[in-house]
Amino acid sequence: PDLLEICANAPAVDITEGQATINWSGPGIINSGTTFDPARAGTGRKTLTYTFVDDYGCSVSGSIIVTVLPVPSTPQIVQVASNTLSTTQTYSTYQWYRDGVAIPGAVNQNYSYTQSGHYQVIVGNISGCEVFGAGYAIGPIHGGIGVEEFNWSDMQVYPNPNDGLFTIDFAGLTKENMKVQVLSTDGKLVYESQQKLNAESQIRIDLRGLPAAVYYLRVSNGATRETRKLIIY
Protein backbone atom coordinates (compact mmCIF):
# COMPACT_ATOMS: atom_id res chain seq x y z
CA PRO A 1 0.00 0.00 0.00
CA ASP A 2 1.10 3.59 -0.61
CA LEU A 3 -0.26 4.78 2.73
CA LEU A 4 -0.21 3.08 6.12
CA GLU A 5 -1.37 4.36 9.50
CA ILE A 6 -0.11 3.24 12.89
CA CYS A 7 -0.35 4.66 16.41
CA ALA A 8 2.84 6.04 17.90
CA ASN A 9 2.61 3.67 20.90
CA ALA A 10 1.98 0.55 18.81
CA PRO A 11 4.59 -2.24 18.95
CA ALA A 12 7.32 -2.37 16.35
CA VAL A 13 6.25 -4.14 13.14
CA ASP A 14 8.15 -6.62 10.96
CA ILE A 15 7.87 -5.20 7.42
CA THR A 16 9.86 -7.80 5.50
CA GLU A 17 6.66 -9.66 4.49
CA GLY A 18 8.59 -12.91 4.81
CA GLN A 19 11.28 -11.83 2.33
CA ALA A 20 14.83 -12.27 3.63
CA THR A 21 16.33 -10.18 0.82
CA ILE A 22 14.32 -7.00 1.35
CA ASN A 23 15.95 -4.15 3.23
CA TRP A 24 14.25 -0.99 4.50
CA SER A 25 15.60 2.42 5.47
CA GLY A 26 14.09 5.59 6.86
CA PRO A 27 12.78 7.00 10.16
CA GLY A 28 12.01 4.34 12.76
CA ILE A 29 13.68 1.46 10.91
CA ILE A 30 15.49 -0.90 13.30
CA ASN A 31 16.84 -4.47 13.45
CA SER A 32 19.06 -4.18 10.37
CA GLY A 33 16.34 -2.83 8.11
CA THR A 34 13.61 -5.35 8.92
CA THR A 35 11.40 -3.61 11.48
CA PHE A 36 9.51 -0.32 11.78
CA ASP A 37 9.20 1.21 15.25
CA PRO A 38 6.60 4.03 15.27
CA ALA A 39 7.76 5.34 18.65
CA ARG A 40 11.25 5.95 17.27
CA ALA A 41 9.92 7.41 14.04
CA GLY A 42 7.78 10.02 15.78
CA THR A 43 4.39 11.30 14.68
CA GLY A 44 3.65 12.49 11.16
CA ARG A 45 4.13 11.19 7.60
CA LYS A 46 7.29 9.13 7.18
CA THR A 47 8.85 7.98 3.91
CA LEU A 48 10.31 4.48 4.07
CA THR A 49 12.35 3.14 1.17
CA TYR A 50 13.11 -0.47 0.33
CA THR A 51 15.39 -2.51 -1.88
CA PHE A 52 14.46 -6.08 -2.84
CA VAL A 53 16.88 -8.53 -4.46
CA ASP A 54 15.43 -11.63 -6.14
CA ASP A 55 16.98 -15.07 -6.58
CA TYR A 56 18.68 -13.97 -9.80
CA GLY A 57 20.37 -10.96 -8.23
CA CYS A 58 18.03 -8.45 -9.79
CA SER A 59 16.97 -5.61 -7.53
CA VAL A 60 14.02 -3.29 -7.35
CA SER A 61 13.56 -0.27 -5.11
CA GLY A 62 10.59 1.75 -4.00
CA SER A 63 9.01 3.58 -1.10
CA ILE A 64 5.86 3.81 1.00
CA ILE A 65 4.39 6.53 3.19
CA VAL A 66 3.63 5.63 6.79
CA THR A 67 1.58 8.00 8.91
CA VAL A 68 2.37 7.71 12.61
CA LEU A 69 -0.69 8.88 14.51
CA PRO A 70 -0.43 10.77 17.81
CA VAL A 71 -1.62 9.14 21.00
CA PRO A 72 -3.83 10.93 23.53
CA SER A 73 -2.29 12.55 26.57
CA THR A 74 -2.18 10.28 29.61
CA PRO A 75 -5.48 10.65 31.49
CA GLN A 76 -5.48 11.89 35.07
CA ILE A 77 -8.35 10.74 37.28
CA VAL A 78 -10.07 13.13 39.67
CA GLN A 79 -12.97 12.86 42.10
CA VAL A 80 -15.94 14.97 40.97
CA ALA A 81 -18.54 13.68 43.45
CA SER A 82 -18.66 11.52 46.56
CA ASN A 83 -18.60 8.31 44.52
CA THR A 84 -17.81 9.52 40.99
CA LEU A 85 -14.49 9.54 39.16
CA SER A 86 -13.70 11.45 36.00
CA THR A 87 -10.79 12.54 33.80
CA THR A 88 -9.38 16.06 33.76
CA GLN A 89 -9.47 16.13 29.93
CA THR A 90 -12.02 15.07 27.34
CA TYR A 91 -11.30 12.15 24.99
CA SER A 92 -13.12 10.38 22.17
CA THR A 93 -13.45 7.01 23.90
CA TYR A 94 -13.20 5.62 27.42
CA GLN A 95 -13.04 2.23 29.09
CA TRP A 96 -12.86 2.04 32.86
CA TYR A 97 -11.14 -0.84 34.69
CA ARG A 98 -11.37 -2.14 38.23
CA ASP A 99 -8.42 -4.20 39.49
CA GLY A 100 -7.23 -4.68 35.91
CA VAL A 101 -10.56 -5.95 34.57
CA ALA A 102 -12.70 -3.95 32.13
CA ILE A 103 -16.02 -2.80 33.63
CA PRO A 104 -18.90 -3.61 31.23
CA GLY A 105 -20.66 -0.46 30.06
CA ALA A 106 -18.21 1.91 31.77
CA VAL A 107 -17.39 3.84 28.60
CA ASN A 108 -18.06 7.47 29.54
CA GLN A 109 -15.87 10.22 30.96
CA ASN A 110 -17.47 9.87 34.41
CA TYR A 111 -17.73 6.61 36.34
CA SER A 112 -19.75 6.14 39.53
CA TYR A 113 -18.27 3.35 41.62
CA THR A 114 -20.00 1.09 44.13
CA GLN A 115 -17.05 -1.07 45.21
CA SER A 116 -13.57 -0.57 46.56
CA GLY A 117 -10.65 -1.41 44.29
CA HIS A 118 -8.01 0.06 42.03
CA TYR A 119 -9.58 2.02 39.17
CA GLN A 120 -7.95 3.00 35.89
CA VAL A 121 -9.15 4.15 32.49
CA ILE A 122 -8.04 3.61 28.90
CA VAL A 123 -8.82 6.59 26.67
CA GLY A 124 -8.76 6.99 22.91
CA ASN A 125 -8.61 9.85 20.41
CA ILE A 126 -10.34 10.38 17.06
CA SER A 127 -7.57 8.45 15.32
CA GLY A 128 -8.32 5.35 17.37
CA CYS A 129 -5.08 5.46 19.36
CA GLU A 130 -5.36 4.59 23.05
CA VAL A 131 -3.36 5.07 26.24
CA PHE A 132 -3.69 3.64 29.76
CA GLY A 133 -3.83 6.20 32.54
CA ALA A 134 -2.72 6.33 36.16
CA GLY A 135 -5.11 5.01 38.78
CA TYR A 136 -7.05 5.69 41.94
CA ALA A 137 -7.30 3.41 44.95
CA ILE A 138 -10.78 3.22 46.42
CA GLY A 139 -11.06 1.43 49.72
CA PRO A 140 -12.22 1.42 53.33
CA ILE A 141 -11.19 4.61 55.11
CA HIS A 142 -12.27 5.24 58.71
CA GLY A 143 -14.99 2.60 58.46
CA GLY A 144 -16.50 3.82 55.21
CA ILE A 145 -15.70 3.97 51.51
CA GLY A 146 -13.52 6.86 50.48
CA VAL A 147 -11.15 7.92 47.75
CA GLU A 148 -7.49 8.75 47.88
CA GLU A 149 -5.20 9.46 44.96
CA PHE A 150 -3.03 6.52 43.99
CA ASN A 151 0.13 8.16 42.66
CA TRP A 152 2.73 5.93 41.02
CA SER A 153 3.92 8.72 38.73
CA ASP A 154 7.50 8.34 40.01
CA MET A 155 7.69 4.77 38.73
CA GLN A 156 9.40 4.53 35.35
CA VAL A 157 9.55 1.62 32.91
CA TYR A 158 12.33 1.81 30.35
CA PRO A 159 13.00 1.22 27.59
CA ASN A 160 9.40 0.94 26.46
CA PRO A 161 8.93 -0.30 23.75
CA ASN A 162 11.65 -2.94 24.31
CA ASP A 163 12.85 -6.36 23.18
CA GLY A 164 11.67 -7.98 26.42
CA LEU A 165 14.54 -6.73 28.58
CA PHE A 166 13.57 -3.68 30.64
CA THR A 167 13.93 -1.93 34.00
CA ILE A 168 11.29 -0.80 36.49
CA ASP A 169 12.64 2.18 38.45
CA PHE A 170 10.99 3.19 41.72
CA ALA A 171 12.85 6.50 42.22
CA GLY A 172 14.40 6.18 45.67
CA LEU A 173 12.25 3.50 47.33
CA THR A 174 14.23 1.01 49.41
CA LYS A 175 13.60 -2.35 51.08
CA GLU A 176 10.37 -2.85 49.16
CA ASN A 177 9.15 -6.18 47.87
CA MET A 178 7.19 -5.87 44.65
CA LYS A 179 4.95 -8.34 42.88
CA VAL A 180 5.42 -8.03 39.13
CA GLN A 181 2.89 -9.46 36.69
CA VAL A 182 2.61 -9.26 32.92
CA LEU A 183 -0.73 -9.92 31.24
CA SER A 184 -1.75 -10.27 27.62
CA THR A 185 -4.39 -7.88 26.30
CA ASP A 186 -7.04 -10.58 26.80
CA GLY A 187 -6.15 -10.78 30.51
CA LYS A 188 -4.04 -13.97 30.50
CA LEU A 189 -1.19 -13.98 33.02
CA VAL A 190 2.06 -14.67 31.14
CA TYR A 191 4.64 -13.73 33.80
CA GLU A 192 4.72 -13.34 37.58
CA SER A 193 7.47 -12.82 40.13
CA GLN A 194 8.03 -11.42 43.62
CA GLN A 195 11.19 -9.33 43.80
CA LYS A 196 13.00 -7.00 46.17
CA LEU A 197 14.31 -3.69 44.86
CA ASN A 198 18.04 -3.58 44.24
CA ALA A 199 20.39 -0.91 45.62
CA GLU A 200 19.38 1.45 42.79
CA SER A 201 15.65 1.09 43.65
CA GLN A 202 15.12 -0.95 40.48
CA ILE A 203 13.86 -4.29 39.28
CA ARG A 204 15.20 -5.68 36.02
CA ILE A 205 12.95 -7.98 34.03
CA ASP A 206 13.89 -10.32 31.16
CA LEU A 207 10.93 -11.38 28.99
CA ARG A 208 12.85 -11.96 25.78
CA GLY A 209 11.10 -15.32 25.41
CA LEU A 210 7.68 -13.68 24.93
CA PRO A 211 6.24 -12.98 21.47
CA ALA A 212 6.26 -9.40 20.20
CA ALA A 213 2.96 -7.84 21.29
CA VAL A 214 1.30 -5.30 23.56
CA TYR A 215 1.03 -6.41 27.20
CA TYR A 216 -0.02 -4.92 30.52
CA LEU A 217 2.59 -4.64 33.27
CA ARG A 218 1.09 -4.79 36.77
CA VAL A 219 3.19 -3.92 39.83
CA SER A 220 1.97 -4.26 43.42
CA ASN A 221 3.48 -3.61 46.84
CA GLY A 222 0.73 -5.54 48.64
CA ALA A 223 -1.35 -2.47 49.45
CA THR A 224 -1.74 -0.73 46.11
CA ARG A 225 -0.83 -1.49 42.54
CA GLU A 226 -0.23 0.11 39.17
CA THR A 227 -0.80 -1.06 35.60
CA ARG A 228 1.13 0.21 32.59
CA LYS A 229 1.08 -0.67 28.91
CA LEU A 230 4.19 -2.64 27.92
CA ILE A 231 5.27 -3.04 24.29
CA ILE A 232 7.62 -5.85 23.30
CA TYR A 233 8.90 -5.87 19.71
Secondary structure, DSSP 8 states (H G I E B T S, - for coil): --EEEEETTS--EE-STT-TTEEEESTTEETTTTEE-HHHH-SEEEEEEEEEE-TTS-EEEEEEEEEEE-------EEEEETTEEEESS--SEEEEEETTEE-TT--SS-EE--S-EEEEEEEE-TTS-EEE---EEEEEETTEEEEEE---TT-EEESSSBSSEEEEE-TT--S-EEEEEEEETTS-EEEEEEEE--TTSEEEEE-TTS-SEEEEEEEE-SS-EEEEEEEE-
